[in-house]
Amino acid sequence: MYRLTAPCLFGLEKTLSFEIKRAGGTNIAMRDGRAFFDGDESVIAKMNITSSVAERVQIVLGEFNASDFDEIFEGAKNAPIEEFAGKDDAFPVAKGHSLSSKITSIPAIQKTVKKALAERMKKKHGAAVLPESKDTLPVHFLLQKDVMLLSLDTTGASLHKRGYRSRSGEAPIRETLAAGMADLAHVRSSDLVLDPFCGSGTILIEAAMKQLNIAPGMNRSFIASQWDCFHKEIWEREFREAKERVKNENVVLFGSDKDGEAVKLAEENAWKAGVNKYIRFEKRDIKDFEYPKTSPNAPVKIITNPPYAQRMLTEEEADGIYRIMGKRMLPLGENSLFVITSRENFPELFGKKADKDRKLYNGMLKCRLYSYFGERTELR
């Protein structure tokens, strides 16, 4: 059993906690933007493959006071790196972060941690030289308020890199945030989901993956699956079971954008993600918005990331878009709306007070997810 940690975007901690429980993790402790939990190798593999909002999965090597370089060195020297890395394995100290701490030099911290780990490795393996020519086990650090969290990365490329989005349009939303929005909207396989500002299609693709129970990491690789200290058969089993859990549902999603090139890109990304046959994309300006006509007519869940003044438009242009949204979408009736924006006066511009709003971060930009529940929605 290992002590593990997984970072996420601020505001998605509840979703992450649920995913950890579903993967079999126990003893969960949440901090802002991060979870700590216990789990075996199966939990590590399952979280990497199935989590939609975690950014990566890491093994905790230690957490200790680090107000000077001596404390960093001694703390890192106590980290049990040899339990994972053999004498021929590489253990590079990846770039970390220093926040609100006395020590701010990232290169100096990297050098100190590496030296301490190498000293421990030599002693534990009885080696004068460490070739570092075999497996790669990246070490990460977070120095915050003079306390260092030292961890071993099991993921490799960040989990938000699903593999379907090699290109994106202007101001793309992160895949993990899009998945979190779909979760907060309680997307179910029976829902009709719509995004009238679809851009490169990320929100709709993530929503479709949730509806079809497609594990976000099902078609990519993870660095820990190749380590000698782990068991390849466990990872193979978790990949196989993830594929077996995919549903064969008749889901329908709708996407539109006024930018024809963005629509083409969204179609391409949906094809790469394997969900293109479920999403109907079209070029359409928000001023021409109308609810899709289905037979029989069914409530629609609108989940969207419209342009913000800070990102693409002037404040006046963004205000105009939000007013148009209100004119075209209200009254909502049985339909529901979930919109993320950095504009705190969105409800006033839209013309209706939100039933709920939640603070989220789109990258480093503080935003809010405004939720409007339909007359018969289960969320009320």
Helices and strands as residue ranges (DSSP letters): E 2-7, H 13-23, E 26-31, E 34-39, H 41-50, E 58-65, H 69-77, G 81-83, E 97-99, H 106-125, E 139-144, E 147-153, H 175-184, E 192-195, H 202-211, G 223-226, H 232-244, E 252-257, H 260-273, G 276-278, E 279-283, G 286-288, E 300-304, H 315-329, E 336-341, H 346-350, E 356-362, E 365-372
